[in-house]
Amino acid sequence: MKNCLLTVENLRVGYRKNRVWAVEGVSFQLQPGEVMALVGESGCGKSSIGKAIMGLLPADTVVEGEIKFEGESIFSYNKTQWRHFRGEKVGLIFQDPMTRLNPLMTIGEHLLETLKAHYPHLSPQQAREKAERCLETVKIPPNRFHQYPHQLSGGMRQRVAIGLALLLEPKLIIADEPTTSLDVTIANQILQELTSLCRQRGMALLLISHDLALVAKYCERIAVMCQGQIVEMGAVKDVIHNPQHEYSRTLLEAAFRLHQHQANTNAPQKNNNHTPLLELRNVRQYYKLAGNFLEQWLGKGRKIIKAVDNVSLQVWEGESLGIVGESGCGKSTLSRTILQLLPPQEGKILWQGKDVSTLSGRQLRAWRREVQMIFQDPHACLNPMMTVGEALAEPLVIHRLGDKRENRQRVEEMLSRVGLDPSLYYKRYPKELSGGQQQRVALARALITYPKLVICDEPVSMLDATVQAQVLELMLTLKQEFNLTYIFITHDLSVARFFCNRIAVMYQGQIVELADTHTIFHQPQHPYTQTLLASSPSVAL
């Protein structure tokens, strides 16, 4: 087409190390202002296409076919052209914002450095004003300008990364899982803003995502990928209502199930004659937010962030309690406080009626065996230098639960329980596993000490719909087998509905509503809960 912005023709991408084609024979076009989604399971080649367009593939990668931007082959670019292409013509939003953010630079410095590199004619005042407008677009308050990435929540870091991609007003945005770490309200705001900007400025958006609900709501066209190929492509409504390819139907069935099913594991109800497994009484965790150098020198007061504000909560043995809320509301801080990684500044945490703060060193070690954690990113708990077998055996060694032979046997049994063949996976390293396999290993590591309580912090948010369903069903099966109690932290309401018996809604550090899952979804009382549910997209159109 004459006005075509991006043309991909018969693209093949091969990695010499793996000796396989990650992308094989992919072709599509993007028009100015068009919003298109690439969906498919982990490892299907979606991100490889995005990296190929940006020229960010490893040096030893084999690339065949053609990619044209505004009719010109990008493979003919020199270094200067590539520098202007990246940022000014095409912006890239990564799944993990820390791959884009320098931990030694403030948020403001990131923006100002980018503007200085591409628009050196701007005065410091003009650059500052443009940077602040950009942060305002992605809902970052001005008082965060002088903060460092580690001082922001995961969701706020992602908003900064999105702002950086929008800063130079490119003609195309490639967004690789841009809302994975964002709550539903912010994800909707960001995608609404992105799609609105696309139409206003004639800017195209290529959205790489596993969230079919967001794709259904915001995209016009969809390409379904499987094993490096586009197996189906068309208008979103057509593909979702009438999928032609078997893999498309499988993907959509998994997504529909997550959005329609509600867990019913018959969790025990409150009983006045029993003690809760875990109880929080008026727990508080506050932070002081430092200002810039001038504000500190003038002695201006620091802003107080109430991450956890007077939270009281009971968790009963055998239940799955969900904690939902927007990014920065205090969910993860609450989990770290429960684990005593951050001792509460005020209030008490009781384990089976006993104050955890009074436990001796030996008792605390024994207690940590009974309370385990599953993180959002399995890399956070898997040492890349250790094999799967070594990683699973490590907690057994730390807690002195057996000799070498017994530990080996226990690790192999646990791998089998989570659906991984020990003969195939025991000696593999994390980098040799898919995202779903890594999360299964993380689950096995959390269960290896036979805990009573498992705290799950966004454990499936990085997984595609089919793998999400598999991992969640596995976790429910293991719950019955090991008599587990879950605290399930998530920003995905469909996942909370699928998995949890009760849900606590957090807002600005407080639990504003707590009820059984059916009541939360059908009779929400608090205005924030109602807003949260209204913002939650559905796969159905």
PAMINU-339082 format. One record per residue (C-alpha): x, y, z; residue number from 1. Coordinates in steps of 0.2 Angstrom, whole numbers, plus 2048, in hexadecimal, padded with zeros to 3 digits. Last residue first. Layout:
<lovos>
+-----+-----+-----+------+
|  c1 |  c2 |  c3 | resi |
+-----+-----+-----+------+
|   X |   Y |   Z |  NUM |
...
+-----+-----+-----+------+
</lovos>
This chain:
<lovos>
+-----+-----+-----+------+
|  c1 |  c2 |  c3 | resi |
+-----+-----+-----+------+
| 7AB | 7D7 | 873 |  541 |
| 7AF | 7C8 | 87F |  540 |
| 7C1 | 7C8 | 884 |  539 |
| 7BD | 7D3 | 893 |  538 |
| 7C5 | 7E3 | 899 |  537 |
| 7C6 | 7E8 | 8AB |  536 |
| 7C3 | 7FB | 8AD |  535 |
| 7B1 | 7F9 | 8B4 |  534 |
| 7B8 | 7ED | 8C0 |  533 |
| 7C5 | 7F9 | 8C7 |  532 |
| 7B9 | 807 | 8C7 |  531 |
| 7AC | 7FD | 8D1 |  530 |
| 7BA | 7F8 | 8DD |  529 |
| 7BF | 80A | 8DF |  528 |
| 7AD | 80F | 8E3 |  527 |
| 7AC | 803 | 8F1 |  526 |
| 79D | 7F7 | 8F2 |  525 |
| 7A0 | 7EA | 8E4 |  524 |
| 791 | 7DF | 8E2 |  523 |
| 794 | 7D3 | 8D3 |  522 |
| 7A7 | 7D2 | 8D2 |  521 |
| 7AB | 7D5 | 8E5 |  520 |
| 79C | 7CA | 8EA |  519 |
| 7A1 | 7BB | 8E0 |  518 |
| 7B3 | 7BC | 8E6 |  517 |
| 7AF | 7BC | 8F8 |  516 |
| 7B2 | 7CD | 901 |  515 |
| 7BE | 7DA | 906 |  514 |
| 7BD | 7EC | 901 |  513 |
| 7C8 | 7FC | 904 |  512 |
| 7D8 | 7F3 | 909 |  511 |
| 7E3 | 802 | 90C |  510 |
| 7F4 | 807 | 904 |  509 |
| 7ED | 813 | 8F7 |  508 |
| 7E0 | 806 | 8F1 |  507 |
| 7E0 | 7F4 | 8F5 |  506 |
| 7D1 | 7E8 | 8F1 |  505 |
| 7D1 | 7D8 | 8FB |  504 |
| 7CA | 7C9 | 8F1 |  503 |
| 7C3 | 7B8 | 8F8 |  502 |
| 7C2 | 7A7 | 8F0 |  501 |
| 7D0 | 7AB | 8E3 |  500 |
| 7D6 | 7A3 | 8D3 |  499 |
| 7CA | 7A6 | 8C4 |  498 |
| 7C4 | 7B7 | 8CB |  497 |
| 7D6 | 7BD | 8D0 |  496 |
| 7DC | 7B8 | 8BE |  495 |
| 7CD | 7C2 | 8B6 |  494 |
| 7D1 | 7D0 | 8C1 |  493 |
| 7E3 | 7D2 | 8BB |  492 |
| 7ED | 7DD | 8C7 |  491 |
| 7F3 | 7CF | 8D2 |  490 |
| 7F8 | 7C9 | 8E3 |  489 |
| 7F3 | 7B8 | 8E8 |  488 |
| 7F4 | 7B3 | 8FA |  487 |
| 7F3 | 7A0 | 8F9 |  486 |
| 7F0 | 793 | 906 |  485 |
| 7F6 | 782 | 902 |  484 |
| 7EF | 770 | 907 |  483 |
| 7FE | 768 | 8FD |  482 |
| 7F3 | 75E | 8F1 |  481 |
| 7E4 | 76A | 8F1 |  480 |
| 7EF | 77A | 8EE |  479 |
| 7F9 | 770 | 8E1 |  478 |
| 7EA | 76E | 8D6 |  477 |
| 7E6 | 781 | 8D8 |  476 |
| 7F8 | 785 | 8D3 |  475 |
| 7F7 | 779 | 8C4 |  474 |
| 7E7 | 782 | 8BE |  473 |
| 7EF | 793 | 8C0 |  472 |
| 7FF | 78D | 8B6 |  471 |
| 7F5 | 785 | 8A8 |  470 |
| 7E9 | 794 | 8A6 |  469 |
| 7F8 | 7A0 | 8A6 |  468 |
| 801 | 795 | 899 |  467 |
| 7F2 | 797 | 88D |  466 |
| 7EF | 7A9 | 890 |  465 |
| 801 | 7AF | 88E |  464 |
| 80D | 7B0 | 89D |  463 |
| 814 | 7C0 | 8A5 |  462 |
| 806 | 7C3 | 8B1 |  461 |
| 806 | 7B1 | 8B8 |  460 |
| 80E | 7B3 | 8C9 |  459 |
| 808 | 7C5 | 8CD |  458 |
| 80F | 7C4 | 8DF |  457 |
| 80A | 7B2 | 8E5 |  456 |
| 80B | 7B0 | 8F8 |  455 |
| 80C | 79E | 8FD |  454 |
| 806 | 798 | 90E |  453 |
| 807 | 787 | 916 |  452 |
| 818 | 783 | 90F |  451 |
| 81E | 772 | 909 |  450 |
| 831 | 776 | 908 |  449 |
| 831 | 773 | 8F5 |  448 |
| 821 | 77D | 8F2 |  447 |
| 829 | 78E | 8EE |  446 |
| 837 | 785 | 8E3 |  445 |
| 829 | 77C | 8DA |  444 |
| 820 | 78C | 8D6 |  443 |
| 830 | 794 | 8D0 |  442 |
| 833 | 785 | 8C5 |  441 |
| 821 | 786 | 8BE |  440 |
| 824 | 799 | 8BB |  439 |
| 834 | 794 | 8B1 |  438 |
| 82B | 788 | 8A6 |  437 |
| 81D | 795 | 8A2 |  436 |
| 82A | 7A1 | 89D |  435 |
| 833 | 795 | 892 |  434 |
| 843 | 78C | 899 |  433 |
| 855 | 78C | 893 |  432 |
| 859 | 79C | 89B |  431 |
| 854 | 794 | 8AC |  430 |
| 862 | 787 | 8AB |  429 |
| 85F | 775 | 8A7 |  428 |
| 865 | 767 | 8B2 |  427 |
| 855 | 761 | 8BA |  426 |
| 84A | 765 | 8AB |  425 |
| 84A | 756 | 89F |  424 |
| 84C | 748 | 8AB |  423 |
| 842 | 751 | 8B8 |  422 |
| 833 | 752 | 8AC |  421 |
| 82A | 762 | 8B0 |  420 |
| 817 | 762 | 8B4 |  419 |
| 817 | 76B | 8C5 |  418 |
| 816 | 75A | 8CF |  417 |
| 824 | 752 | 8C4 |  416 |
| 830 | 760 | 8C9 |  415 |
| 82B | 75E | 8DB |  414 |
| 82F | 74B | 8DB |  413 |
| 840 | 74F | 8D3 |  412 |
| 844 | 75C | 8E0 |  411 |
| 83F | 750 | 8EE |  410 |
| 84A | 742 | 8E7 |  409 |
| 859 | 74D | 8E5 |  408 |
| 856 | 754 | 8F7 |  407 |
| 856 | 742 | 8FE |  406 |
| 866 | 73E | 8F5 |  405 |
| 86F | 74E | 8FB |  404 |
| 869 | 74D | 90D |  403 |
| 859 | 754 | 913 |  402 |
| 84F | 762 | 91A |  401 |
| 85E | 76D | 91F |  400 |
| 854 | 77E | 91D |  399 |
| 861 | 786 | 912 |  398 |
| 865 | 775 | 909 |  397 |
| 852 | 772 | 905 |  396 |
| 850 | 784 | 8FF |  395 |
| 85F | 781 | 8F3 |  394 |
| 859 | 771 | 8EC |  393 |
| 84D | 779 | 8E0 |  392 |
| 85A | 785 | 8D9 |  391 |
| 866 | 777 | 8D7 |  390 |
| 85A | 76C | 8CE |  389 |
| 855 | 77A | 8C2 |  388 |
| 868 | 77E | 8BF |  387 |
| 870 | 78C | 8C7 |  386 |
| 87A | 79B | 8BF |  385 |
| 869 | 7A3 | 8B9 |  384 |
| 864 | 7A4 | 8CC |  383 |
| 851 | 7A2 | 8CC |  382 |
| 847 | 7AD | 8D8 |  381 |
| 846 | 7BD | 8CF |  380 |
| 848 | 7B4 | 8BF |  379 |
| 836 | 7AD | 8C2 |  378 |
| 82F | 7BF | 8BF |  377 |
| 81F | 7C2 | 8C8 |  376 |
| 825 | 7BA | 8D8 |  375 |
| 820 | 7AA | 8E1 |  374 |
| 822 | 7AB | 8F4 |  373 |
| 823 | 79F | 902 |  372 |
| 81C | 79E | 914 |  371 |
| 81E | 78E | 91E |  370 |
| 831 | 78C | 91C |  369 |
| 833 | 79F | 921 |  368 |
| 82B | 79A | 932 |  367 |
| 839 | 78D | 935 |  366 |
| 846 | 79B | 932 |  365 |
| 83C | 7A7 | 93E |  364 |
| 83B | 79A | 94B |  363 |
| 84E | 798 | 94B |  362 |
| 851 | 7AB | 94B |  361 |
| 844 | 7AD | 959 |  360 |
| 832 | 7B2 | 955 |  359 |
| 82B | 7C1 | 95E |  358 |
| 829 | 7CB | 94E |  357 |
| 81E | 7BD | 947 |  356 |
| 810 | 7C0 | 954 |  355 |
| 808 | 7AF | 958 |  354 |
| 7F5 | 7AC | 954 |  353 |
| 7F8 | 79F | 946 |  352 |
| 805 | 7AB | 93E |  351 |
| 801 | 7BD | 944 |  350 |
| 808 | 7CD | 93C |  349 |
| 806 | 7DC | 947 |  348 |
| 804 | 7EF | 945 |  347 |
| 811 | 7FD | 942 |  346 |
| 821 | 7FF | 939 |  345 |
| 81E | 7EE | 932 |  344 |
| 82E | 7E4 | 92F |  343 |
| 833 | 7E5 | 91C |  342 |
| 83A | 7D4 | 917 |  341 |
| 82E | 7CD | 924 |  340 |
| 825 | 7C2 | 918 |  339 |
| 815 | 7CB | 91C |  338 |
| 81D | 7DC | 919 |  337 |
| 824 | 7D6 | 908 |  336 |
| 812 | 7D1 | 903 |  335 |
| 80B | 7E2 | 909 |  334 |
| 818 | 7EB | 8FF |  333 |
| 813 | 7E1 | 8F0 |  332 |
| 801 | 7E6 | 8F2 |  331 |
| 804 | 7F9 | 8F7 |  330 |
| 7F9 | 803 | 8EB |  329 |
| 808 | 806 | 8DF |  328 |
| 801 | 7FE | 8D0 |  327 |
| 7EE | 7FC | 8D2 |  326 |
| 7E4 | 7F0 | 8DD |  325 |
| 7E1 | 7DE | 8E0 |  324 |
| 7E5 | 7D2 | 8EF |  323 |
| 7DE | 7C1 | 8EC |  322 |
| 7DC | 7B4 | 8FA |  321 |
| 7DC | 7A2 | 8F6 |  320 |
| 7D6 | 798 | 905 |  319 |
| 7DC | 789 | 90E |  318 |
| 7E1 | 790 | 91E |  317 |
| 7D8 | 7A1 | 921 |  316 |
| 7E0 | 7B2 | 91E |  315 |
| 7DB | 7C0 | 929 |  314 |
| 7DF | 7D2 | 925 |  313 |
| 7E2 | 7E3 | 92D |  312 |
| 7EB | 7F1 | 923 |  311 |
| 7EF | 802 | 92C |  310 |
| 7F6 | 80A | 91D |  309 |
| 802 | 7FF | 912 |  308 |
| 80C | 80A | 905 |  307 |
| 808 | 81A | 90E |  306 |
| 814 | 825 | 904 |  305 |
| 819 | 835 | 90F |  304 |
| 81F | 844 | 906 |  303 |
| 82F | 84C | 90D |  302 |
| 82E | 85D | 915 |  301 |
| 838 | 86B | 90E |  300 |
| 849 | 86E | 916 |  299 |
| 84F | 87A | 909 |  298 |
| 85E | 86F | 905 |  297 |
| 852 | 860 | 903 |  296 |
| 847 | 86A | 8F7 |  295 |
| 856 | 86F | 8ED |  294 |
| 85D | 85E | 8EC |  293 |
| 84C | 856 | 8E6 |  292 |
| 83F | 850 | 8F1 |  291 |
| 840 | 840 | 8FC |  290 |
| 831 | 835 | 8FD |  289 |
| 82F | 82E | 90F |  288 |
| 828 | 81C | 910 |  287 |
| 81A | 815 | 91B |  286 |
| 816 | 803 | 91F |  285 |
| 808 | 800 | 92B |  284 |
| 7FF | 7F0 | 931 |  283 |
| 7EF | 7F3 | 93B |  282 |
| 7EE | 7E0 | 940 |  281 |
| 7F3 | 7D3 | 933 |  280 |
| 7EE | 7C1 | 935 |  279 |
| 7F4 | 7B1 | 92E |  278 |
| 7EE | 79F | 930 |  277 |
| 7DE | 7A6 | 938 |  276 |
| 7DA | 79F | 94A |  275 |
| 7CB | 794 | 94B |  274 |
| 7BB | 795 | 956 |  273 |
| 7B4 | 7A4 | 94E |  272 |
| 7B4 | 79C | 93D |  271 |
| 7B7 | 7A6 | 92E |  270 |
| 7B3 | 79C | 91E |  269 |
| 7BE | 78E | 918 |  268 |
| 7C2 | 78E | 905 |  267 |
| 7B6 | 784 | 8FA |  266 |
| 7C1 | 783 | 8EB |  265 |
| 7B5 | 78C | 8E0 |  264 |
| 7C0 | 797 | 8D4 |  263 |
| 7B6 | 7A1 | 8C8 |  262 |
| 7B6 | 79E | 8B5 |  261 |
| 7B1 | 7AB | 8A8 |  260 |
| 7C0 | 7B6 | 8A5 |  259 |
| 7CD | 7A8 | 8A7 |  258 |
| 7C3 | 79C | 89C |  257 |
| 7C1 | 7A9 | 88E |  256 |
| 7D4 | 7AB | 88D |  255 |
| 7D7 | 798 | 88C |  254 |
| 7CA | 796 | 87F |  253 |
| 7D1 | 7A5 | 875 |  252 |
| 7E3 | 79D | 874 |  251 |
| 7DC | 78C | 870 |  250 |
| 7D1 | 794 | 862 |  249 |
| 7DF | 79D | 85B |  248 |
| 7EA | 78D | 85B |  247 |
| 7DC | 784 | 851 |  246 |
| 7DC | 791 | 843 |  245 |
| 7CC | 799 | 83E |  244 |
| 7C7 | 7A4 | 84C |  243 |
| 7B5 | 7AB | 84B |  242 |
| 7B0 | 7B7 | 859 |  241 |
| 7C2 | 7BB | 85E |  240 |
| 7C9 | 7BB | 84C |  239 |
| 7BB | 7C5 | 845 |  238 |
| 7BA | 7D2 | 853 |  237 |
| 7CD | 7D5 | 852 |  236 |
| 7CD | 7D8 | 83F |  235 |
| 7D9 | 7CB | 837 |  234 |
| 7E8 | 7C0 | 838 |  233 |
| 7EA | 7AD | 83B |  232 |
| 7F9 | 7A1 | 83C |  231 |
| 806 | 7AE | 83C |  230 |
| 816 | 7A4 | 83E |  229 |
| 824 | 7A2 | 84A |  228 |
| 81D | 793 | 854 |  227 |
| 80B | 79A | 855 |  226 |
| 807 | 7AC | 852 |  225 |
| 7F5 | 7B4 | 852 |  224 |
| 7F5 | 7C5 | 849 |  223 |
| 7E7 | 7D1 | 84E |  222 |
| 7E0 | 7E1 | 847 |  221 |
| 7D6 | 7EF | 84E |  220 |
| 7DD | 7EF | 860 |  219 |
| 7D7 | 7F7 | 870 |  218 |
| 7CA | 7EC | 878 |  217 |
| 7CD | 7DB | 871 |  216 |
| 7E0 | 7DE | 873 |  215 |
| 7DD | 7E2 | 885 |  214 |
| 7D3 | 7D3 | 888 |  213 |
| 7DF | 7C8 | 87E |  212 |
| 7ED | 7CC | 88A |  211 |
| 7FC | 7C2 | 883 |  210 |
| 803 | 7D2 | 87B |  209 |
| 80E | 7D9 | 86D |  208 |
| 805 | 7EA | 869 |  207 |
| 80B | 7F1 | 858 |  206 |
| 804 | 803 | 859 |  205 |
| 804 | 80F | 84A |  204 |
| 805 | 822 | 84C |  203 |
| 7F9 | 82D | 841 |  202 |
| 7FA | 83B | 84E |  201 |
| 7E9 | 83B | 855 |  200 |
| 7E5 | 828 | 851 |  199 |
| 7F5 | 822 | 859 |  198 |
| 7F3 | 82E | 868 |  197 |
| 7E2 | 827 | 86C |  196 |
| 7E9 | 815 | 86B |  195 |
| 7F7 | 819 | 877 |  194 |
| 7EC | 823 | 883 |  193 |
| 7DF | 815 | 884 |  192 |
| 7ED | 809 | 885 |  191 |
| 7F5 | 812 | 894 |  190 |
| 7E4 | 816 | 89D |  189 |
| 7DF | 803 | 89B |  188 |
| 7EF | 7FD | 8A2 |  187 |
| 7ED | 80A | 8B0 |  186 |
| 7DC | 803 | 8B5 |  185 |
| 7E1 | 7F1 | 8B2 |  184 |
| 7F0 | 7F1 | 8BD |  183 |
| 801 | 7F2 | 8B4 |  182 |
| 80F | 7E6 | 8B4 |  181 |
| 80B | 7DD | 8A3 |  180 |
| 805 | 7EE | 89B |  179 |
| 812 | 7F0 | 88E |  178 |
| 813 | 7DE | 888 |  177 |
| 81F | 7E3 | 87A |  176 |
| 818 | 7F4 | 874 |  175 |
| 81F | 7F9 | 863 |  174 |
| 81A | 80B | 860 |  173 |
| 81A | 813 | 84F |  172 |
| 81B | 825 | 848 |  171 |
| 825 | 82B | 857 |  170 |
| 821 | 839 | 863 |  169 |
| 832 | 83B | 86B |  168 |
| 82B | 839 | 87C |  167 |
| 81F | 82A | 878 |  166 |
| 82C | 81C | 87B |  165 |
| 833 | 825 | 88B |  164 |
| 821 | 827 | 892 |  163 |
| 81E | 814 | 88F |  162 |
| 82E | 811 | 899 |  161 |
| 828 | 81D | 8A7 |  160 |
| 817 | 814 | 8A7 |  159 |
| 821 | 803 | 8A9 |  158 |
| 82A | 80A | 8B8 |  157 |
| 81A | 810 | 8C0 |  156 |
| 813 | 7FE | 8BE |  155 |
| 822 | 7F6 | 8C6 |  154 |
| 821 | 802 | 8D5 |  153 |
| 82D | 811 | 8D5 |  152 |
| 83C | 814 | 8E1 |  151 |
| 847 | 808 | 8D8 |  150 |
| 845 | 812 | 8C8 |  149 |
| 84D | 822 | 8D0 |  148 |
| 843 | 831 | 8D5 |  147 |
| 846 | 843 | 8D0 |  146 |
| 836 | 844 | 8C4 |  145 |
| 82B | 83A | 8D1 |  144 |
| 824 | 84B | 8D8 |  143 |
| 81D | 84F | 8C7 |  142 |
| 810 | 841 | 8C8 |  141 |
| 811 | 832 | 8BB |  140 |
| 800 | 830 | 8B3 |  139 |
| 807 | 82A | 8A1 |  138 |
| 803 | 83B | 899 |  137 |
| 809 | 845 | 8A8 |  136 |
| 81A | 83D | 8A6 |  135 |
| 81B | 843 | 894 |  134 |
| 815 | 854 | 899 |  133 |
| 823 | 855 | 8A6 |  132 |
| 830 | 850 | 899 |  131 |
| 82A | 85D | 88D |  130 |
| 82B | 86A | 89B |  129 |
| 83C | 865 | 8A0 |  128 |
| 842 | 865 | 88E |  127 |
| 83B | 877 | 88B |  126 |
| 844 | 87D | 89B |  125 |
| 854 | 875 | 897 |  124 |
| 853 | 87D | 885 |  123 |
| 84F | 872 | 877 |  122 |
| 85B | 872 | 868 |  121 |
| 863 | 862 | 86D |  120 |
| 853 | 858 | 868 |  119 |
| 859 | 846 | 866 |  118 |
| 866 | 843 | 873 |  117 |
| 860 | 851 | 87E |  116 |
| 84E | 84B | 87E |  115 |
| 854 | 839 | 883 |  114 |
| 85F | 840 | 891 |  113 |
| 851 | 84B | 897 |  112 |
| 845 | 83C | 898 |  111 |
| 851 | 830 | 8A1 |  110 |
| 857 | 83F | 8AC |  109 |
| 845 | 842 | 8B2 |  108 |
| 843 | 830 | 8B8 |  107 |
| 853 | 831 | 8C2 |  106 |
| 863 | 828 | 8BB |  105 |
| 86D | 81A | 8C4 |  104 |
| 861 | 80D | 8C1 |  103 |
| 861 | 80F | 8AF |  102 |
| 850 | 80C | 8A7 |  101 |
| 84C | 802 | 897 |  100 |
| 850 | 7F0 | 89C |   99 |
| 848 | 7F5 | 8AD |   98 |
| 838 | 7F8 | 8A5 |   97 |
| 835 | 7E5 | 8A2 |   96 |
| 828 | 7E2 | 894 |   95 |
| 831 | 7EF | 888 |   94 |
| 82A | 7FE | 880 |   93 |
| 832 | 802 | 86F |   92 |
| 830 | 813 | 866 |   91 |
| 832 | 814 | 853 |   90 |
| 835 | 824 | 849 |   89 |
| 83D | 82F | 855 |   88 |
| 842 | 822 | 862 |   87 |
| 84C | 816 | 858 |   86 |
| 84C | 81C | 846 |   85 |
| 857 | 82B | 84B |   84 |
| 864 | 81F | 852 |   83 |
| 862 | 813 | 843 |   82 |
| 865 | 820 | 836 |   81 |
| 875 | 826 | 83F |   80 |
| 87B | 814 | 840 |   79 |
| 877 | 810 | 82D |   78 |
| 866 | 80A | 827 |   77 |
| 865 | 7FE | 818 |   76 |
| 85C | 7F0 | 822 |   75 |
| 84F | 7FD | 826 |   74 |
| 848 | 7FB | 814 |   73 |
| 83F | 80B | 80F |   72 |
| 82D | 80C | 80B |   71 |
| 827 | 815 | 81A |   70 |
| 830 | 808 | 825 |   69 |
| 834 | 7F8 | 81B |   68 |
| 839 | 7E7 | 823 |   67 |
| 83E | 7DA | 816 |   66 |
| 842 | 7C7 | 816 |   65 |
| 850 | 7BE | 81F |   64 |
| 858 | 7C1 | 830 |   63 |
| 866 | 7B5 | 837 |   62 |
| 86B | 7BA | 849 |   61 |
| 87D | 7BB | 84D |   60 |
| 87D | 7CE | 852 |   59 |
| 86E | 7CC | 85E |   58 |
| 85E | 7D4 | 859 |   57 |
| 85B | 7E6 | 85D |   56 |
| 858 | 7ED | 84B |   55 |
| 847 | 7F5 | 851 |   54 |
| 83D | 7EB | 845 |   53 |
| 846 | 7DB | 849 |   52 |
| 844 | 7DE | 85B |   51 |
| 831 | 7DF | 859 |   50 |
| 831 | 7CF | 84E |   49 |
| 83B | 7C6 | 85B |   48 |
| 82F | 7CB | 869 |   47 |
| 820 | 7C2 | 860 |   46 |
| 82A | 7B2 | 85C |   45 |
| 81F | 7A4 | 863 |   44 |
| 82A | 7A3 | 873 |   43 |
| 81C | 7A7 | 87F |   42 |
| 80B | 7A4 | 877 |   41 |
| 803 | 7AF | 86A |   40 |
| 7FD | 7C0 | 867 |   39 |
| 803 | 7CE | 85B |   38 |
| 7F7 | 7DD | 85C |   37 |
| 7F4 | 7EB | 850 |   36 |
| 7EF | 7FD | 852 |   35 |
| 7EE | 807 | 842 |   34 |
| 7F2 | 81A | 843 |   33 |
| 7FD | 819 | 834 |   32 |
| 7FB | 808 | 82B |   31 |
| 804 | 7F8 | 830 |   30 |
| 808 | 7EA | 825 |   29 |
| 80B | 7D7 | 827 |   28 |
| 816 | 7C9 | 822 |   27 |
| 81E | 7BB | 82D |   26 |
| 827 | 7AD | 824 |   25 |
| 830 | 7A5 | 832 |   24 |
| 834 | 7AD | 843 |   23 |
| 83D | 7A4 | 850 |   22 |
| 846 | 799 | 843 |   21 |
| 850 | 78C | 84C |   20 |
| 863 | 789 | 84E |   19 |
| 862 | 78D | 860 |   18 |
| 873 | 796 | 861 |   17 |
| 871 | 79C | 84F |   16 |
| 861 | 7A6 | 853 |   15 |
| 856 | 7A7 | 843 |   14 |
| 84A | 7B5 | 83E |   13 |
| 840 | 7B4 | 82E |   12 |
| 835 | 7C2 | 827 |   11 |
| 82B | 7BE | 818 |   10 |
| 827 | 7D1 | 816 |    9 |
| 824 | 7DD | 824 |    8 |
| 81D | 7EE | 81E |    7 |
| 81C | 7FD | 82A |    6 |
| 814 | 80E | 826 |    5 |
| 80A | 809 | 817 |    4 |
| 803 | 819 | 80E |    3 |
| 806 | 812 | 7FC |    2 |
| 800 | 800 | 800 |    1 |
+-----+-----+-----+------+
</lovos>
